[in-house]
Amino acid sequence: MIRNAFAYVTRKRLKSLIILLVILSMSTLSLIGLSIKDATNRAANKTFGSITNSFTMEINRQVNPGTPRGSGNIRGEDIKKIVDSGHIDNYIKRIGAVADLVDHDIIRTQEITNSEDPDRAEKFKRTTMMTGVNDSSKETKFVSGAFKLVEGKHLTKDDKNKILMHKALAEKNNLKVGDKIKIKSNVYDADNEKQANETIEVEIKGLFDGHNNGGVSAATELYENTLIGDVHTAAKLYGNTEQTAVYQDATFFVKGNKNLDKVMKDLGKLNINWNQYNLVKSSSNYPALQQSISGIYSIANKLFGGSLIFAGLVVSLLLFLWMNARKKEIAVLLSIGISKGKIFLQFASELVFISIPAFACSYFEASYLGKEMGNRILKKVTGDVSKRLAGESSGTQLGGGAEVDGFNKTLTSLDIEVGMKIFIHVVIFMVVILAISLLISSFNILRKKPKDLLTDIK
């Protein structure tokens, strides 16, 4: 029967070719769909890997406006209560501050210079935005990819009077890793409520890179004019210590044996004024990224599921028409004593002979087309997400700094590979679909007697 199957497939070339093309197309789309999901998984794990099983403590802006400049005002003692709860393995706390460069200049664009108020330009002519943090490797702007360390080392909890500087700012002032500079408080800064006038000598521990995604309205919003400092230095700029400073936010990493949702619920029992604060899963700080990942997942699932369903329907229809045209052949085979099982085996063999080259070609076709389709889907999804976020934020007064760019970050690329594991999964799914299609299309004919089959022929 296998020999007969091969002979039939090679003899009925057009019919065989049509089924082969259907199987090829659907297998290719299924492979692309799974490959896009796999690439998205890897991109998501790479992005969110450092914030898995963590949550962030932020101010509740509905009732708590924060500092005069709108930064967070979380108390250090409240952060300590959470750290001492027994649930926390590690934590990151951030201070938002302003620091003026002493004897060095910030970077300004001609557009900013032309539009900036002269009085403000004079008061903040050497001002940088500083984020004080106890571990810069887990700082939001580095996690989101807005900043990337290119030289030196990250700041740790043991560092004092150390900073990370943008490489463009360092180049402008002929500075390098290991150099020491002086920074000072800005008395015009709204958050400098104590009117501190501290001058601090700091060492450049590392350089980072990154560029604004959109336009900015002030020099302090430029990535180039951002410093990342240790917590001690940032607190001192406002006349505080690490213990007395108020914090922009804090991110807590839960111990491996703890459930994140349960921990967040249990912390609500601590003696903290929870009306002033919110606890949110850290991944929620990247809504655009989550939306782009979800959007790509959705399209990939539809591509994979739709391919299998369409393949089942089309192949069933084609096989049904094929079987219907072979009633006389089936009647003759049954009349000479060939069992229905052997006849079905021939049909299955025919499908195998057609499917093998279809599956093999689909692997190479998906490898060729996958990247192109994946990038088009990525571009479409991220474009829609960006438009939606732009519409939602059109009435707000968000600036163009790194914090906002991190909030609006989406996936930028997908490394699509058609691996052997994905190929095997698709083959298994397609074989099941084809087997079901063959059963459906042949059942009604094989259950009839030869005489009935010949009577049906017109």
Secondary structure, 3 states (H helix, E strand, C coil): CHHHHHHHHHHCHHHHHHHHHHHHHHHHHHHHHHHHHHHHHHHHHHHHHHHCCEEEEEECCCCCCCCCCCCCCEEHHHHHHHHCCCCEEEEEEEEEEEEEEECCCCCCCHHHHHHCCHHHHHHCCCEEEEEEECCHHHCHHHHCCCCEEEEECCCCCCCCCEEEEEHHHHHHCCCCCCCEEEEECCCCCCCCCCCCCCEEEEEEEEEEECCCCCCCCCHHHCHHHEEEECHHHHHHCCCCCCCCCEECEEEEEECCCCCHHHHHHHHCCCCCCCCCEEEEEHHHHCHHHHHHHHHHHHHHHHHHHHHHHHHHHHHHHHHHHHHHCCHHHHHHHHHCCCCHHHHHHHHHHHHHHHHHHHHHHHHHHHHHHHHHHHHHHHHHHHHHHHHHHHHHHCCCCCCCCHHHHHHCCCCCCCCCCCCHHHHHHHHHHHHHHHHHHHHHHHHHHHCCCHHHHHHHCC
